[in-house]
Amino acid sequence: MPGGGVVAGLSYAGTRHDRKAAKETEMKVNKLDHICIAVRDLDAARKIWEPILGKAGPDDAYVDEPEKIRVARYWLGGVGFELMESTADTGDVAKFIEKRGEGVMLISFNVDSTSAAVEEIKAMGYPMIGGLRSFRDCQFAFMHPKKMNGVLLEVIDYKWRELDAANESTLNQR
């Protein structure tokens, strides 16, 4: 795009000065980490999605008490695809479904360091929702959807060791 550039993977138009300033604070996104689908009934949703995904069950099923969610995670080409059900009426997934209905709730970008990414995001003028949160051996944080075309965007520094182990197992079987 003439006169434009890329900031945090997003195109923009601007002056040379704007592009130079953006380059100095450009955030590195490693990959799309996961996509979350908010559902009312996880067991019913699994029956819908698993035949389409070619899976007999989730690759990782878990309950995240602090986030008030029950999750079925599937690995698809190195990206997580998650079905999330709220475990409480006060949970964010329940609130999302009440407001918007079931569907895509968030997209997550994998970064090297969530805390560093959050500082860069704030420096670029993007508002965050809350602060850093913990999950297993990593941290994650959310950007406000009002600034992201209505999309709840997450940054996470999850290491995906499960995929390394799965890939190693596949290579050993050959």
C-alpha positions as CSV (number, residue, x, y, z in Angstrom):
1,M,0.0,0.0,0.0
2,P,1.6,3.3,-1.0
3,G,2.4,5.6,1.9
4,G,1.6,2.8,4.4
5,G,3.3,0.3,6.7
6,V,2.7,-2.4,9.2
7,V,2.3,-2.2,12.9
8,A,1.6,-5.3,15.0
9,G,0.6,-7.0,11.7
10,L,-1.9,-4.3,10.8
11,S,-1.6,-2.1,7.8
12,Y,-1.9,1.7,8.1
13,A,-1.4,4.8,6.0
14,G,0.8,7.6,7.2
15,T,3.7,9.9,6.7
16,R,7.4,8.9,6.7
17,H,7.7,10.2,10.3
18,D,4.7,8.0,11.3
19,R,6.2,4.9,9.6
20,K,9.6,5.5,11.3
21,A,8.0,5.9,14.7
22,A,5.9,2.8,14.1
23,K,9.0,0.8,13.0
24,E,10.7,1.6,16.3
25,T,7.8,0.1,18.3
26,E,6.8,-2.7,16.0
27,M,5.6,-5.8,17.9
28,K,6.7,-9.2,16.7
29,V,3.9,-11.7,16.4
30,N,5.2,-15.3,16.1
31,K,2.0,-16.9,14.8
32,L,-1.7,-17.2,15.3
33,D,-1.8,-19.0,18.6
34,H,-5.5,-19.9,18.9
35,I,-9.1,-19.0,18.1
36,C,-11.8,-19.4,20.7
37,I,-15.4,-20.2,20.0
38,A,-17.8,-19.3,22.9
39,V,-20.5,-22.0,23.3
40,R,-23.4,-22.6,25.7
41,D,-22.9,-26.3,25.9
42,L,-19.4,-27.7,25.4
43,D,-20.5,-31.3,25.0
44,A,-23.1,-30.4,22.4
45,A,-20.6,-28.2,20.6
46,R,-18.0,-31.0,20.5
47,K,-20.6,-33.2,18.7
48,I,-20.9,-30.5,16.0
49,W,-17.3,-29.6,15.6
50,E,-15.3,-32.9,16.1
51,P,-16.6,-34.6,12.8
52,I,-15.6,-31.4,10.9
53,L,-12.2,-31.2,12.6
54,G,-11.6,-34.9,12.0
55,K,-11.0,-35.4,15.7
56,A,-12.4,-38.1,18.1
57,G,-11.9,-35.8,21.1
58,P,-10.0,-32.8,22.2
59,D,-6.2,-32.8,22.2
60,D,-6.3,-30.9,25.4
61,A,-9.4,-30.6,27.7
62,Y,-9.2,-28.5,30.8
63,V,-11.0,-26.2,33.2
64,D,-9.5,-22.8,34.0
65,E,-11.0,-21.9,37.3
66,P,-9.8,-18.2,37.4
67,E,-11.2,-17.6,33.9
68,K,-14.4,-19.5,34.7
69,I,-14.2,-21.7,31.6
70,R,-14.3,-25.3,30.5
71,V,-12.3,-25.8,27.3
72,A,-11.9,-28.4,24.5
73,R,-8.7,-27.5,22.6
74,Y,-7.8,-29.0,19.2
75,W,-4.5,-28.6,17.5
76,L,-4.9,-27.7,13.8
77,G,-1.6,-27.1,11.9
78,G,0.2,-25.7,15.0
79,V,-2.8,-23.4,15.9
80,G,-5.2,-24.0,18.8
81,F,-8.9,-24.2,18.0
82,E,-10.8,-23.9,21.3
83,L,-14.5,-24.4,22.2
84,M,-15.1,-22.6,25.5
85,E,-18.1,-23.0,27.9
86,S,-18.6,-20.7,30.9
87,T,-18.6,-22.4,34.3
88,A,-20.4,-19.5,35.9
89,D,-23.1,-17.0,34.9
90,T,-20.6,-14.2,35.8
91,G,-17.8,-15.5,33.5
92,D,-16.7,-13.6,30.5
93,V,-17.8,-16.3,28.1
94,A,-21.3,-16.2,29.6
95,K,-21.4,-12.5,29.3
96,F,-20.2,-12.7,25.7
97,I,-22.9,-15.2,24.7
98,E,-25.6,-13.1,26.5
99,K,-24.6,-10.0,24.5
100,R,-23.6,-11.5,21.1
101,G,-24.7,-15.2,21.1
102,E,-22.4,-18.1,20.4
103,G,-19.5,-17.7,18.0
104,V,-16.0,-16.5,17.6
105,M,-15.0,-14.8,20.8
106,L,-11.3,-14.1,20.5
107,I,-8.2,-14.4,18.3
108,S,-4.9,-14.9,20.0
109,F,-1.4,-14.0,18.8
110,N,1.7,-15.8,20.1
111,V,4.5,-13.5,21.2
112,D,7.9,-14.1,22.8
113,S,7.0,-12.1,26.0
114,T,3.5,-11.0,26.9
115,S,4.7,-8.4,29.3
116,A,6.9,-6.8,26.7
117,A,4.2,-7.0,24.1
118,V,1.7,-5.3,26.4
119,E,4.2,-2.4,27.0
120,E,4.6,-2.1,23.2
121,I,0.8,-2.2,22.6
122,K,0.2,0.5,25.2
123,A,3.0,2.6,23.7
124,M,1.2,2.4,20.4
125,G,-2.0,3.7,22.0
126,Y,-4.0,0.5,22.1
127,P,-6.2,0.0,25.3
128,M,-5.9,-3.2,27.3
129,I,-8.5,-4.9,29.3
130,G,-7.2,-5.7,32.8
131,G,-3.6,-6.7,33.2
132,L,-1.4,-9.7,32.8
133,R,-3.1,-13.1,33.6
134,S,-1.5,-16.4,34.1
135,F,-2.1,-19.8,32.4
136,R,0.0,-22.8,32.9
137,D,3.6,-21.6,32.4
138,C,2.8,-18.4,30.5
139,Q,1.0,-15.1,30.6
140,F,-1.7,-13.5,28.5
141,A,-3.5,-10.2,28.1
142,F,-6.4,-8.8,26.1
143,M,-6.6,-5.7,23.9
144,H,-10.0,-3.9,23.9
145,P,-12.2,-5.0,21.0
146,K,-13.5,-1.4,20.5
147,K,-10.1,-0.5,19.1
148,M,-9.8,-3.8,17.1
149,N,-12.8,-3.7,14.9
150,G,-14.9,-5.5,17.5
151,V,-12.5,-8.4,17.9
152,L,-11.2,-9.4,21.3
153,L,-7.5,-9.8,20.7
154,E,-5.2,-11.7,23.0
155,V,-1.4,-11.8,23.2
156,I,0.1,-14.9,24.8
157,D,3.6,-16.3,25.3
158,Y,2.5,-19.9,25.4
159,K,5.3,-22.3,24.4
160,W,3.2,-25.1,22.9
161,R,5.4,-27.9,24.3
162,E,2.6,-30.3,23.5
163,L,3.1,-29.8,19.8
164,D,6.9,-30.3,20.2
165,A,6.2,-33.6,21.9
166,A,3.6,-34.6,19.4
167,N,5.9,-33.8,16.5
168,E,8.7,-35.7,18.0
169,S,6.5,-38.7,18.5
170,T,5.4,-38.5,14.9
171,L,9.0,-38.3,13.7
172,N,10.0,-41.3,15.8
173,Q,7.2,-43.4,14.3
174,R,8.5,-42.9,10.7
